[in-house]
Amino acid sequence: MTRRTTGFGPSLRSAEHGFTLIEMLVALSVFAIAALALLRLDAYAVATAADLSGKAAAQLVAENSAALIASDPAAPLRGGSRTTVANGGRSFVVAQRVAPTDDARLVRIDIAVSEVGGTGRAGLTLVKRVS
């Protein structure tokens, strides 16, 4: 039995012939799917980073409000209030609710912060002694 060395038989293929069109299309489609997956992952990472930035800024505003309340010698007024605060070039709405506790010497203060036109939100609760 002799071997064929110059033919285009299914078992032998010369290196001169390269890839077929089907092989190129399959490789291109695999590459396109991988590129789209990476692009989507990148967009998700950017959106998550923006959300984290807004939440961190809102948390900072909530902690600043809590520090102002804790350091104020006057007792906070009971009930709710809303103020707008600018911090870091952003605007935040700070909602504060002061409620009594079981102990008459203490009040509970709930602070909720939300970014105006953004997704940043934070909440904080503290207890303050009133004389």
C-alpha positions as CSV (number, residue, x, y, z in Angstrom):
1,M,0.0,0.0,0.0
2,T,1.4,3.3,-1.0
3,R,0.9,6.6,0.8
4,R,-0.4,9.6,-1.0
5,T,1.6,12.7,-0.2
6,T,0.3,15.3,-2.6
7,G,-3.4,14.7,-2.4
8,F,-6.2,16.5,-0.6
9,G,-7.4,13.4,1.2
10,P,-9.3,13.6,4.5
11,S,-6.5,12.0,6.4
12,L,-3.6,14.1,5.0
13,R,-3.6,17.8,4.7
14,S,-0.8,19.9,3.6
15,A,0.3,22.9,5.7
16,E,0.1,25.1,2.6
17,H,-3.7,25.0,2.5
18,G,-4.3,26.9,5.8
19,F,-7.7,27.1,7.6
20,T,-11.0,26.6,6.0
21,L,-13.7,29.2,6.0
22,I,-15.8,27.3,8.6
23,E,-12.8,27.1,11.0
24,M,-12.3,30.8,10.7
25,L,-15.9,31.6,11.3
26,V,-16.0,29.3,14.4
27,A,-12.8,31.0,15.8
28,L,-14.2,34.4,15.1
29,S,-17.5,33.6,16.8
30,V,-15.8,32.2,19.9
31,F,-13.6,35.4,20.1
32,A,-16.7,37.6,19.7
33,I,-18.6,35.9,22.5
34,A,-15.6,36.2,24.8
35,A,-15.1,39.9,23.9
36,L,-18.8,40.6,24.6
37,A,-18.6,38.8,28.0
38,L,-15.6,40.9,29.0
39,L,-17.3,44.1,27.8
40,R,-20.3,43.4,29.9
41,L,-18.2,42.5,32.9
42,D,-16.4,45.8,32.5
43,A,-19.7,47.8,32.3
44,Y,-20.9,46.0,35.5
45,A,-17.7,46.9,37.3
46,V,-18.0,50.6,36.4
47,A,-21.6,50.7,37.5
48,T,-20.7,49.0,40.8
49,A,-17.9,51.4,41.4
50,A,-20.2,54.4,40.9
51,D,-22.8,52.9,43.3
52,L,-20.1,52.3,45.9
53,S,-18.8,55.9,45.6
54,G,-22.4,57.2,46.2
55,K,-22.9,54.9,49.2
56,A,-19.6,55.9,50.7
57,A,-20.3,59.6,50.3
58,A,-23.8,59.1,51.8
59,Q,-22.3,57.2,54.7
60,L,-19.8,60.0,55.3
61,V,-22.7,62.6,55.4
62,A,-24.6,60.4,57.9
63,E,-21.6,60.1,60.1
64,N,-21.0,63.9,59.9
65,S,-24.6,64.5,60.9
66,A,-24.3,62.1,63.8
67,A,-21.1,63.8,65.0
68,L,-22.8,67.2,64.9
69,I,-25.8,65.8,66.9
70,A,-23.6,64.0,69.5
71,S,-21.3,67.1,70.0
72,D,-24.2,69.6,70.4
73,P,-24.8,70.2,74.1
74,A,-28.5,71.0,73.5
75,A,-31.1,68.3,73.4
76,P,-32.3,67.5,69.9
77,L,-35.9,68.5,69.1
78,R,-38.3,65.5,69.0
79,G,-40.0,64.7,65.7
80,G,-38.7,64.7,62.2
81,S,-36.7,67.1,60.1
82,R,-35.2,67.2,56.6
83,T,-32.3,69.2,55.4
84,T,-30.2,69.4,52.2
85,V,-26.4,69.1,52.6
86,A,-23.7,69.6,50.0
87,N,-20.6,67.4,50.4
88,G,-17.9,66.6,47.9
89,G,-19.7,68.4,45.1
90,R,-22.9,66.3,45.6
91,S,-26.2,67.2,47.3
92,F,-27.7,64.9,49.9
93,V,-31.1,65.0,51.7
94,V,-30.6,64.2,55.4
95,A,-33.8,63.0,57.2
96,Q,-33.6,63.0,60.9
97,R,-36.1,61.5,63.3
98,V,-35.8,61.9,67.1
99,A,-37.9,59.5,69.2
100,P,-38.0,58.8,73.0
101,T,-36.8,55.5,74.5
102,D,-37.9,53.6,77.5
103,D,-35.4,55.5,79.5
104,A,-36.5,59.1,79.9
105,R,-32.8,60.3,79.9
106,L,-32.1,58.9,76.4
107,V,-33.5,59.6,72.9
108,R,-33.1,57.6,69.8
109,I,-32.0,59.5,66.6
110,D,-32.4,57.9,63.2
111,I,-30.6,59.5,60.4
112,A,-31.3,58.6,56.7
113,V,-29.3,60.1,53.9
114,S,-30.0,59.9,50.2
115,E,-28.1,61.4,47.3
116,V,-30.2,63.9,45.2
117,G,-30.4,62.4,41.7
118,G,-28.1,59.4,42.6
119,T,-28.2,55.9,44.1
120,G,-26.2,56.7,47.3
121,R,-28.1,55.9,50.4
122,A,-27.1,55.4,54.1
123,G,-28.7,55.1,57.4
124,L,-27.4,55.5,61.0
125,T,-29.0,55.3,64.4
126,L,-27.6,56.7,67.6
127,V,-28.7,57.2,71.2
128,K,-28.1,60.5,73.0
129,R,-28.4,61.4,76.6
130,V,-30.6,64.4,77.3
131,S,-30.3,66.1,80.6
